[in-house]
Amino acid sequence: MNTAARLSAYGAAVVLLGAGAFAVGSTVGAPADTPRPAAASAAPAGAPAPAQPAAPAEPGGLASSRNGYTLVPLTPTLPVATPTELAYRITGPDGAPVTRFEVGHDKQMHLVLVRRDTADFQHVHPVMSPDGTWRVPVTLAGGGSYRAFADFVPTGGPASTLGVDLSAPGRFAPVAPEPNRTATAPGGYQVTLDGDLTPGRSSDLTLTVSRNGRPVTNLQPYLGAYGHLVALRTGDLGYVHVHPDGTPGDGVTAPGPGITFHTEVPSAGTYRLFLDFQHGGEVRTVQFTVPTAGAGSPATPATPAAPAGGHGHDAGEGGH
């Protein structure tokens, strides 16, 4: 065999040996001590997949725009201790001001204005101009950053709560409310709170109204109920919808002294509760600070909280 033939035979042998090694490696696979990927599921064939915990519902008011609707403030800066007008619009998916709203709790629009430390709280009902501008007179107690919550149902759209920050230049002394189960309002009113907040589950809270030590049994309807409760999560001021039990005139719901609300909070923590109730033709507001169950509720009631600025309740609507 000449030199060229010998080289050709040698090259062919090398190719054959390489191909054989590749085939063996493909058949044998990884060494025995190499970890193999875990099976996708250890559940028996046909068994249902393990249930995943549901994500908690997101509170309202954390965004200024949602589902195509946007809260647009026209007065982003407000003076302190001076009567002024707060104005804003709600724009729709087409960017134009929305001018048609459904009635909810006796009003087309509910506006909650609260300082970010929750020291100054107002629940007011603006009036809308034909161009879709909502206006309401307010007076701020002190300087700081405020959060405005617009609670509404646009015709043909989803129920929405949008929030936006407003500024009030001036002296600011932050307040840190202590947990309490008893609160007072001018005129000799005292309100006690019973029940606990349990994250992710509906809980019944009962607020009992008395005046000068006697139960109030003739509360007057306010916003379609014997009381209206707003819950705000401290820290981010997440707005939680709270629903009252029963309706005035339904033949079942008593006009006091107890008002029961079905409340579901999305997470553990501390919540600020603001109750509006009407008696003697006047709306009054009391406030509570309530940790969720197991989060350190006080063993004894704290000093009653100061009234929560009821001066703004009837503004812009000529009374209830």
N, C-alpha and C positions, 0 to 999 in steps of 0.2 A: 504494500500500500504506500503510495507516495505521500509527501508531507501535507499537501492540500487536503487529501482525503482524510488523513488522520485528524486534522484540525476540525473538519466538518463533523466527523463522528463524535469527537469530544464535545463540541458545542451542543449537539443534539442530546447527548446524555445529560449535560447540565440542565437543559430546559426541562427534560423529563423529570429529573430529581426535584426541581423547584415546583413543578406542577403537583407532584405527589405530596410534597410537604404542605402545600396550600390546602389540598383536599383533606389531609389528615387534620390540620388545624381547624378547618371549617366543621368537621364532623365531631371532633372531641370537644371543642369550645374552650371556655375559660377553665383555668385550673380549679380543682375541687375547693380550695380555700378562698376563692374569689367570691365576694358577696353577690348574690343575684338580686335583681329588682324584686320588691315585695309585690304580691298579688294585688290587683286593683281592689278587690273586696274579699274579706274573709267570710262574708255571709254566705249561707247555703244558697244554691241556685233557686231562684224564684222568690227568695225572701225580700221583703221591702227594704229599701235603703234607710239607714238610720235618720230620724227626723233632725233637721237642723234648727237651732233656736231662732225664733223670729226676731228680726231687728226691731228695736223699740221705735215707736212712732216719734217722728221728729216734731218738737214743739213748733208752734207758729211764731211769726214775728222775728225770726233770726235773719231773714233776708228781706230786702226791699223789692225784690222782683221774683215772681214765681208763677208758673203756669201761664206765662205770657202777660201777666198783669204786673204793673209797677207803681209803687208809691213815690210820687214826685213832690217833694216839699217846695213850696214857693216862698216860705219864710224860714230858712235854715238856721237863722240866728234870732233869738228872742231876748227882750230886755228882762231885767229882774225887778220884781216888786212894782211893776207898772202894768196896768191893763193893756193888753195888746191883742192883735188878731193873728191866729195861726191859720195858714192857708195851704192847701195842697190839692193835687189831682191824682186820680187813678187812671193810668193809661192802659189800653188793652193790647191784644196781640198785634193790632195794626198800627200801634203807636199813637192813636188818637185818644183824647180823654173819654172815659166811659161816662155815660149820662143816664144809664138805666140800671137800677139796683132793686133787688128783692127786699121785702121787709122781714127782718129777723129780730125777735125779742122787741117787737113794737117799733123798731127803727130801721132805716135803710143803712145807717152808718153808725158804728160805735167807735169812738176814739179814746184810747187810754194813753195818757201822758204821764210819764214817771221819770224821776231823776234816777240815774244809774245806780245809786246806792239805795233806791226805793224810799227815800225820805219824803219825797213830795209826789203824791199820787192824785191824779184827776181822771175821772171817767166822764166824758162829755159827748154831746151829740151835735156835730156840725150840721150846717144847712148848705145845700148845694145850689149853686147858680146854674142857669141854663147852659153855660159853657163847660160844665163839669167841674168847676172849682168849688171845693168844700171850704167853708170858713167857720171859725168858732172863736169867741173871745176867751182868753185865758190870762191868768196872772201867776207868775212863777215865784215861789217862796225864796229861792236862793240861786246862786250861780252854780254852774257845773254842766255836765253832759246829760242830756235827757234823751229818752227813747220814746218815740211816738208809735203806737200800734193802731193800724186801721183794720177794723174787723167788719167784713162785708160779704155780700153775695151778689156778684154781677149777674144781671139777667142772662141766662144761657150759659153761665160759667160756674166754676166751682166755688164753694165757700172758702174764703181766704182771710188770712191774717198776715199783713205785711208790716214790717217795722223799719224805721229810719232814725238815725241819730240827729238831734238838734243841739245847738250850743246856746248857752246863756252866760255871757261874760259877766264876771262878778265874783265876789267873795264866796269861797267854797269850803265848808267844814264837813267832811264826810261823816256819815253816821253808820254804825254797825248794830242793827236791831238784834236784841236778844230773843231767844225762843220764849213764847208766851202762849197761854191757853185762855186768858181772860183779857178783854179790852173794853175800853169805855168810850162813850161819845157824849158831847154836851147835852144837857137836859136830864141828867141822871140815868142815862142808859148804860147797861152793862151787858156784854155778850160773852158767853162761854163756848168753847169749842170742844167737842167730843169726837173721837175717832182718830185713826192713824192713816198716814199716807204710805201705801205699799207699792214700790216701783213695778210697773208692768201689769198691775191688776187694779180693777175698779174698787174703790173703797168709799164707804159712806161717811161723810162728815156732817155732823149735826151742830148747828149754831143756835144757841138758845138765848133769846132776847128778854131782858127784864128792865124795869124802870123803877128806880127808887126801891129796889128789893122785891118788887111784885112782877110776876110773869106778864108779858105783853101778849094778849090773846086776840088783838084786833089789828094786826099788821095790815098795811094797805098794799095792793098790787103795785109792783114796780118792774117795768120791762117784761110784763107777762108772767111774773112770778112774785112770790113773797120776799124774794131776795135775789141779788145778782152777785156772783162770786168770780173774781179774777185771781188766777194763780200764776205767779212768775217764778221761774227757777233762778235762784241767786247765782251770780257769776256771769251768765250770758243773757239773763232775762228771757229765757224761752217762755213763750206764752202758752198756757195750757187751758183748753176749753173745759169748763165745768158746767154740768147740767143739773138744774134743780129737780127735786122730786115733786111731781104733781103740778097742777095748774089751779090758780084761784077760780073758784066757782065750779069746780068739777064734782063737788059733792063729797069729796074724800079728803082733800088737802085742807088742813086746819090753818087759819091765819095766825099762827104762832102758838106758843112761844118758840117752838123749834122749827128750824128750816134745814132740810136735809139736802145735801148735794152729792151726786155720784161723781167721784173724782178719780182720774187715772193719771199718774205722773210717770214719765218715761224712764227716769233714772233715779238712783239714790242721790241724796243730797238734802239741801234745805230749800224750802219754798216760802215765798211771801204770799199770803192770802189777804185779799181786800174784799170785804163784804159791804155791799150797799143794801140798805133796807129803808122802807118808807113807813113813817108813823106820824100821825098828826099833820099830814100834808107836807112833810119835809123829809127829804132824803138825807140819810146819815151814813157815814162810812166808818168802819173799824178795820183794824189790820192785825194780822197774826204772822208770826214767824214759826214755821213748823218743819223740823227735820223729818225725814222719812223714818219708818219703823226701824228700830235698832240702831239709829244713827245718833243717839244721844239726846232723846227728848228729856226735858227737865222733869225732875221728880216732883217739884212743886211749882205752881204757876209763878211766872216772873211778874215783875211790876207791870201793871197794865200799860199797853202801848198808847202813845198819844194819838188823838184822832188824825186821820190821814187826809187832811185838806179837803173837806167837803165843799169848799167854796166854788168848785167848778162844775158841779153836777148838773145844774139846770141851765148852764150857759148855752145860748144859741138855740134854745128850743122853747122858750117862753113858759117853762115849768112843765110838770108832768100831770 
